[in-house]
Amino acid sequence: MVSRVTYRPFDEDDFEDIATILQEAWHTEVPSPEYGYLEACNDLSYSLSISSFSQVALVDGVPRGIVLARPEANRVQQSKRWFTISEGYFRRMRELEPEAAASYWRSVELMGTKNDNLLKATPYSTGANEITLLAVSESARGMGIGSVLIDAATTYLAEAGASRAFLYTDTDCTWQFYENHGFKRASTYRSTREERRLLPRELYVYGLDLSA
């Protein structure tokens, strides 16, 4: 049976399915599946709070992938509602697993600092536009969904007047995917031995010329 793939903007009813995709990809080394799901919900709601564009891939009506993005003008703006939701998930994380939540927050803060420094060393620190999230379910890999989603985001940014776009990624992600879609590595940070308790081995900024 051939699956039917459709695309549309994010709907709040998609939240649980998308959070599960994030959990399975990035939140498995945790004290419990319940706690890992809360981490994923925190990540997703925060990403939604800083994004103005969304596209969700549905396979036979079920969300199986998402991309989020924001143009330069919106880079410092946040949706207060989604940010408040994100804070609520973090409170639940602390109630359930205080030590794991504290470690998670240290990781978030450290990665934020390293990513900010990485971006400053690239041409994308000003006048650039960010792809804030891209995730595809393992069960939907090989269907071309990631390619359609990344193209949708870069097309949106280009139509918004952007001449270039960037994203953060690392060795815990399939960064080769971005190179296969024309992105170039603009900056690299190799974590110290001590930092690897909290960070991936390497952090990257990738950029794409949208005017080419």
C-alpha positions as CSV (number, residue, x, y, z in Angstrom):
1,M,0.0,0.0,0.0
2,V,1.4,3.4,-1.0
3,S,1.3,6.0,1.8
4,R,-0.2,9.4,1.1
5,V,2.0,12.4,2.1
6,T,0.6,15.8,2.6
7,Y,1.9,19.1,3.9
8,R,0.4,22.0,5.9
9,P,1.2,24.5,8.6
10,F,1.5,23.3,12.2
11,D,-1.8,22.7,14.1
12,E,-1.9,22.5,17.9
13,D,-3.4,19.0,17.5
14,D,0.0,18.0,16.0
15,F,1.9,18.7,19.2
16,E,1.9,15.3,20.8
17,D,2.9,13.5,17.7
18,I,5.7,15.9,16.9
19,A,6.9,15.9,20.5
20,T,7.1,12.1,20.3
21,I,9.3,12.4,17.2
22,L,11.7,14.7,19.1
23,Q,11.7,12.4,22.1
24,E,12.7,9.4,19.9
25,A,15.4,11.4,18.2
26,W,17.0,13.3,21.0
27,H,15.6,12.5,24.4
28,T,16.2,8.9,25.1
29,E,19.2,9.0,27.5
30,V,17.0,10.1,30.4
31,P,15.8,8.6,33.7
32,S,12.4,7.6,32.3
33,P,10.3,7.8,29.1
34,E,7.8,10.1,30.9
35,Y,10.6,12.6,31.7
36,G,12.0,12.3,28.2
37,Y,8.7,13.2,26.7
38,L,8.6,16.3,28.9
39,E,12.0,17.4,27.7
40,A,10.8,17.0,24.1
41,C,7.7,19.0,24.8
42,N,9.8,21.7,26.4
43,D,12.1,21.8,23.3
44,L,9.1,21.9,20.8
45,S,7.2,24.6,22.6
46,Y,10.3,26.8,22.9
47,S,11.0,26.3,19.2
48,L,7.5,27.2,18.4
49,S,7.8,30.3,20.5
50,I,10.7,31.7,18.4
51,S,9.3,30.7,15.0
52,S,7.0,32.4,12.5
53,F,6.9,29.7,9.8
54,S,5.9,26.1,10.1
55,Q,5.3,23.2,7.8
56,V,4.2,19.7,8.9
57,A,4.4,16.5,6.9
58,L,1.6,14.1,7.4
59,V,1.8,10.4,6.3
60,D,-1.7,9.0,5.9
61,G,-2.9,11.9,8.1
62,V,-0.4,11.4,10.9
63,P,2.3,14.1,11.6
64,R,5.7,12.6,10.7
65,G,7.9,15.6,10.3
66,I,8.2,19.3,10.9
67,V,10.2,22.4,10.0
68,L,10.2,25.7,11.7
69,A,11.9,29.0,10.7
70,R,12.0,32.7,11.4
71,P,13.2,35.7,9.3
72,E,15.8,38.1,10.7
73,A,13.1,40.6,11.8
74,N,11.6,38.1,14.1
75,R,14.8,36.6,15.6
76,V,14.4,38.2,19.0
77,Q,10.6,38.0,19.1
78,Q,8.9,35.3,21.0
79,S,5.3,34.0,21.2
80,K,4.6,34.6,24.9
81,R,2.0,31.8,24.9
82,W,4.3,29.1,23.6
83,F,7.2,30.4,25.8
84,T,4.9,30.1,28.9
85,I,3.9,26.6,27.8
86,S,7.6,25.8,27.6
87,E,8.2,27.1,31.1
88,G,5.4,24.9,32.3
89,Y,7.0,21.8,30.9
90,F,10.3,22.6,32.6
91,R,8.5,23.0,35.9
92,R,7.1,19.5,35.5
93,M,10.5,18.2,34.6
94,R,12.0,19.6,37.8
95,E,9.1,18.1,39.8
96,L,9.6,14.7,38.3
97,E,13.4,14.5,38.1
98,P,15.2,17.5,39.8
99,E,18.7,16.4,39.0
100,A,18.0,15.5,35.4
101,A,16.2,18.8,34.9
102,A,19.1,20.7,36.4
103,S,21.6,18.9,34.1
104,Y,19.3,19.6,31.1
105,W,19.2,23.3,31.9
106,R,23.0,23.5,32.2
107,S,23.2,21.8,28.8
108,V,20.7,24.3,27.3
109,E,22.6,27.3,28.7
110,L,26.0,26.0,27.7
111,M,24.9,25.1,24.2
112,G,23.3,28.5,23.8
113,T,26.5,30.2,24.7
114,K,28.6,28.1,22.4
115,N,26.1,28.5,19.5
116,D,26.0,32.3,20.0
117,N,29.8,32.4,19.8
118,L,29.8,30.2,16.8
119,L,27.4,32.4,15.0
120,K,29.4,35.5,15.7
121,A,32.3,34.0,13.8
122,T,30.3,33.6,10.6
123,P,28.8,35.9,8.0
124,Y,25.3,34.9,9.4
125,S,25.5,36.9,12.6
126,T,23.6,39.8,11.0
127,G,21.1,39.9,8.2
128,A,20.6,36.1,8.3
129,N,17.5,34.0,8.7
130,E,17.2,30.9,10.9
131,I,15.8,27.5,10.4
132,T,14.9,26.7,14.0
133,L,13.9,23.1,13.8
134,L,13.8,20.2,11.4
135,A,12.7,16.7,12.5
136,V,11.4,13.7,10.6
137,S,10.2,10.5,12.3
138,E,12.5,7.5,11.8
139,S,9.5,5.6,10.4
140,A,9.2,8.2,7.6
141,R,12.8,8.3,6.6
142,G,13.6,7.7,2.9
143,M,10.3,9.2,1.7
144,G,11.8,12.6,0.7
145,I,10.0,14.4,3.5
146,G,13.1,16.1,4.9
147,S,13.9,17.5,1.5
148,V,10.4,18.9,1.0
149,L,10.4,20.5,4.4
150,I,13.8,22.1,4.1
151,D,12.9,23.4,0.7
152,A,9.6,24.9,2.1
153,A,11.5,26.7,4.8
154,T,14.2,28.2,2.5
155,T,11.6,29.2,0.0
156,Y,9.6,31.0,2.7
157,L,12.8,32.8,3.9
158,A,13.7,33.8,0.3
159,E,10.2,35.1,-0.4
160,A,10.5,37.1,2.9
161,G,13.5,38.9,1.3
162,A,16.3,36.8,2.8
163,S,19.5,36.4,0.9
164,R,20.9,33.7,3.2
165,A,19.8,31.4,5.9
166,F,21.5,29.5,8.7
167,L,20.9,26.7,11.2
168,Y,22.5,25.1,14.2
169,T,23.3,21.4,14.2
170,D,25.8,19.0,15.8
171,T,27.1,15.5,15.8
172,D,24.0,14.1,17.5
173,C,22.1,15.0,14.3
174,T,22.4,14.0,10.6
175,W,24.3,17.1,9.6
176,Q,25.3,15.4,6.3
177,F,21.7,16.0,5.2
178,Y,22.2,19.7,5.1
179,E,25.4,19.4,3.0
180,N,23.4,17.3,0.6
181,H,21.0,20.3,0.3
182,G,23.6,22.9,-0.5
183,F,24.3,24.2,3.1
184,K,28.0,24.9,3.9
185,R,29.6,24.5,7.3
186,A,30.5,28.0,8.5
187,S,31.8,27.3,12.0
188,T,32.7,24.4,14.2
189,Y,33.2,24.0,18.0
190,R,34.7,20.9,19.4
191,S,33.6,20.3,23.0
192,T,36.1,19.7,25.7
193,R,36.2,16.3,27.5
194,E,34.5,17.9,30.5
195,E,31.8,19.6,28.3
196,R,30.9,16.3,26.7
197,R,28.9,15.4,29.7
198,L,26.5,18.1,28.6
199,L,27.2,18.7,24.9
200,P,27.6,16.7,21.6
201,R,31.2,16.1,20.5
202,E,31.0,19.0,17.9
203,L,28.6,21.9,17.3
204,Y,28.1,23.5,13.9
205,V,26.6,26.5,12.1
206,Y,25.6,25.7,8.6
207,G,24.6,28.4,6.1
208,L,22.9,28.6,2.7
209,D,23.1,31.3,0.0
210,L,19.5,31.9,-1.0
211,S,20.4,34.2,-3.9
212,A,22.3,31.6,-5.8
